[in-house]
Amino acid sequence: SIILPVHNAEPWLDECLSSVLQQDFEGTMELSVFNDASKDKSGTILDKWKVKLEGSGIHVVIGGHDSPSPLGVGYSKNQAIAQSSGSYLCFLDSDDVMMPQRVRLQHAAALQHPTSIIGCCVSRDPPNSTERYTRWINQLAPDQLLTQVFTSHGPTVVMPTWFCSRAWFSYVGTFDEGGQGVPEDLLFFYEHLRKGGGVVRVDQNLLLYRYHLHAATHSILEATIWTHRVHFLEEQALPRWATFTIWNAGKQGRRLYRSLTAANRRKVAAFCDVDENKIQKGFYCHEDSEERPKPRVPILHFREAQPPFIICMKLDLTGGAFEDNLQSLHLQEGRDFLLFS
């Protein structure tokens, strides 16, 4: 079942649905659409394509509502899944385009990894948009699909590329239906990981992933994502460390420190950095703390600091200097450091 939530998708819907028709998968396939109160011509386009798709042997289910306001992406996905019948779920956004081999290759991977979310590589449209993010999506090593789940980029395989079994989806739960401003994909991804799910990427470009200002992701505040990330870090990673070092004594590192619970702040042995001005200051004082005396956390040169590290640096912005420093310490990602960039 291809799961397609739709809200005012008229500019992209023809190309999206054409890519469904062009799939080379030889098994039984259906398209399950939920039209979330579209006010444009999306409904007319869907009716037209229903005839074309069913004429080619692809069953089409169209649900929806015409309330004054949309009920959100999470609600729409849940409804599309509920009305569908396939043993596997292939998620698709209405502004994206699948390559013809997408369903075939991800279905084959899902058969091999029944408790995993299967993703794929993507091309971005426009090509020069979000270059760092696109590079991250496509170039993560297999083990990094699990070690880099705390970064600001979100799920290590992006939602429009997800493919999984219906049985596993049902075991994890449903999408949060809080509506606009809720990162329903991130929350589901975290729950998937809590329940022991894996993450696998088919290393072929199977999706044209569009970037535009009307995308639902732009309604989600960075502060909301930050809060969820810190909570997940504290829940999943910090319990196994008695102490740790925050790599970055600047704004982001201090923000992470202040965002931690009091118990986890006490685990911070030091900050580390390469900035001589920060290092010479010698410490960071948490002025907002209710503790007396107020906590003072040492600031060290990174070569004097002890792992494990939580790294609050944006990678590939230093011409490779930061990565070289990290590599020189011979640290293992996941054991000696985690990225919270």
Phi, psi and omega in degrees: 000121173275123186260115188231100170281141183228130170214112178049056185256017186311318184295336189242348195294322179301313182292321178300309183290328174299324180290335173292315181298329186272004180297139181263012177297133185264356178275186179283135184222143174227158175246124178245114185248138169237118183268108188269076173058042177295139179253358179261208184265020181302318181300318179295318179296318179298317179298320179297315183285335176301317179296313181297313185292316180291331174294339178259009175091009178260114179293140182234128174243125179239120173241179178157186178208163181236035176299163180299330183232148176292154180261358171107163184293317181300314178299315183296318178297315180300319180293319179296322178292316183299326182270358182264172186225358184290155177284342179231149182244126177245112185274139182216134174268148188289349178257008182249169184227128178273144169284153187302332184268004188302303184298318181300311184287321180287327175298317178298319178293321180294327176298325180279337185227075189292344179247027181243154163272126180261127175245196178200171172283159183225158163249149186256144176230119000295152187301329184265011179274144177045054185298317180296317181296315180297320177298317178298314180305315190272340190247000176301135174289158182307319180289334180288343175298339176252331182277338184257030181282355181262001184282166182289347180291340179092209181306140184284348162238128191285147189308316182295353178257001186293143176212129180202169177284148176298322181299318180289318177303315182295327178292319181290318180134208179238173177283146174299134183253028181292345175089206186304134179093355180260125179279075188299327180290318179296317181296320177294319180300316178298317180295321175303315180292320178303326183269012174088016181289152177262172178226123183230142178238129170282119188275054170224151177285106183246003183210136167269114190255107188276145173243124176204162188288346181268001182296144184298332183299335182288348179275355184265123183287143177300324180296326177294313178299316180303313182300315179295320181296314181298317180299317181292321176300314181293327182283317191262328188251314189291333178300336182271359180244127178286322175217162176202166180246138174266116181274103180131105178269010179271204189302311184290320178297317179293324178297317177300313180305313182291335182279344182287158171294162180302321180296320180283330174299324180291343176280346183284107182284327183190164161262155170223158187197177171247352182285114183299324180298319178291318182295319182294332176299326171094332183198163170245127178259125179277089187296331183276358182291144175274354178288149176230124356291158180296140183299138173239118184256125181300148172245119187242158166293145188300332181285345178264352183273158182251136172289165006282156181244142160258116187262119181251047180244142173280119183289164178053031173247002185243020180065023179091354183296315180296316180298323178295318178299317180296316181295327182295340180272354178056049181266149178257123179295136182096325177260310184262339178205156173228146178269130173234045189276000000 
